[in-house]
Amino acid sequence: MNWDWTFAIHTVMPRLLSGIITTIEVTILAFLLAVLLGLPLMLLRVGKNRSISVIVGEIVEFLRSTPLLVQIFFLFYLLPEVGITLPPFATGVLAIGVYYAALCSEVFRAGFEAVPRGQWEACTALNLGRYRTMRDVIIPQMLPPIVPSLGNYLIVIFKETPLLSFVAVAEMMQAAKLIGAEFYRFSEAITLTGLLFLILSLICAALVRWVEFIVNRRIYR
Amino acid sequence: MKTPKIRFDKVTKRYGELTVLDSLDLDIAPGEVVAVIGPSGSGKTTVLRVLMTLERINEGVIWIDGEPMNRMRQGDALVPASQAHVRKLRSKIGMVFQSFNLFPHMTVLGNCIEAPIHSLGLPRAEAEARAEGLLAKVGLADKRNHYPSQLSGGQQQRVAIARALAMQPEILLFDEPTSALDPEMVGEVLEVIRELARTHSYTMLLVTHQMGFAREVADRVCFFEGGKFVEQGEPNAFFTQPQSPRAAQFLSKVLQAG
């Protein structure tokens, strides 16, 4: 393997760094979508309406049981067929966000079921309505224990973003592939991509641990 | 007789094959303090739980102030109660749990104002004033900004009592309120309950293993076993001369042990 430092620093790095912005944007937006959609999915699934609960359960199962790449292709090639044309970036965020919403809804459900029954009973005894019970008592208690799992999904989403290079989203992996195709040199681009992912993953993991620490301190001090 | 505050009319509760309440009848007068005692696992707690609507009953009717709670009137008939109807009657009842069930993510004050604000619709300032008064009454005014985990078991249970009182119920249910406490903390909680029984007009229903306490505060003791009240009576008579062999046997066991 030959390695050209000048090429790596002057040609590869600038282009990877412009791709990294897109990678981070996709990660953050997809994660937000996953969390914001995952919570209502879970609430519908545990809700009192049987048929809605079953339907949502099936949707979640379906999303979890098909490969993300297939779902990305599906949205990218089939949405335009039904007249919805989104830019590749938006399609990518949507695909990853919805897929992880299904996974997050299961995490939420685990947190939800871990709230002791006595908390519900106290709410009944205090005549709190269902909305207040959820908003003020159940949800605030189910979140802290699942911060590690949600944080883990943030890192996983980050590492899955290269899948979007298959639909030409200009994220870091796509930038690396383009450099390779242009100069017929892959070693620098791919190696540096891997390295940048590693560094960002570590930063991200540290961030998640910090949030965990803050949340736990707030609750159990 | 006046309209009973609480009436159980042939109330039956089953869990699968197991019948926990077996066509149970019970009348409690306004202001009466009733202690329910009986062997562990006999289901005496279920009496309180169905009254608090934590469990659905299979048969019978529970009446509060002459109004059916699990049913409602429609013409001459009684039909299954709506959620709104249940909530209206439930607002007369407060409950203190064996395991406190405080909200761990809220301060002591937060615990005591949550339901008054969001269930009764009190303005925050009024709810806080009420809560502070009650916390002072249970001797915990200085703990208002603490979290439950920072308090001892006895203190937590006193907060739970203040929280229940903040809803200004007419009926108070105590489900083994001292069973989860270390022995040295039992006294402070019993003292609060004793004070409530002595100085207020609450109708109280108390499930307890503290025989001495039951004898002291209750107007009536009900011995529960096998889904029924086997014997009821005035505490002194009951504890000194139980009429039924089962109650006698039970008493001789617990009094020996305690």
Boltz contact constraints between the chains, C-beta under 6 A:
constraints:
  - contact:
      token1: [A, 118]
      token2: [B, 99]
      max_distance: 6.0
  - contact:
      token1: [A, 118]
      token2: [B, 101]
      max_distance: 6.0
  - contact:
      token1: [A, 121]
      token2: [B, 54]
      max_distance: 6.0
  - contact:
      token1: [A, 122]
      token2: [B, 101]
      max_distance: 6.0
  - contact:
      token1: [A, 124]
      token2: [B, 54]
      max_distance: 6.0
  - contact:
      token1: [A, 125]
      token2: [B, 52]
      max_distance: 6.0
  - contact:
      token1: [A, 125]
      token2: [B, 95]
      max_distance: 6.0
  - contact:
      token1: [A, 126]
      token2: [B, 115]
      max_distance: 6.0
  - contact:
      token1: [A, 127]
      token2: [B, 87]
      max_distance: 6.0
  - contact:
      token1: [A, 127]
      token2: [B, 90]
      max_distance: 6.0
  - contact:
      token1: [A, 127]
      token2: [B, 91]
      max_distance: 6.0
  - contact:
      token1: [A, 127]
      token2: [B, 119]
      max_distance: 6.0
  - contact:
      token1: [A, 128]
      token2: [B, 115]
      max_distance: 6.0
  - contact:
      token1: [A, 128]
      token2: [B, 119]
      max_distance: 6.0
  - contact:
      token1: [A, 132]
      token2: [B, 118]
      max_distance: 6.0
  - contact:
      token1: [A, 137]
      token2: [B, 103]
      max_distance: 6.0
  - contact:
      token1: [A, 140]
      token2: [B, 105]
      max_distance: 6.0
  - contact:
      token1: [A, 141]
      token2: [B, 105]
      max_distance: 6.0
  - contact:
      token1: [A, 219]
      token2: [B, 105]
      max_distance: 6.0
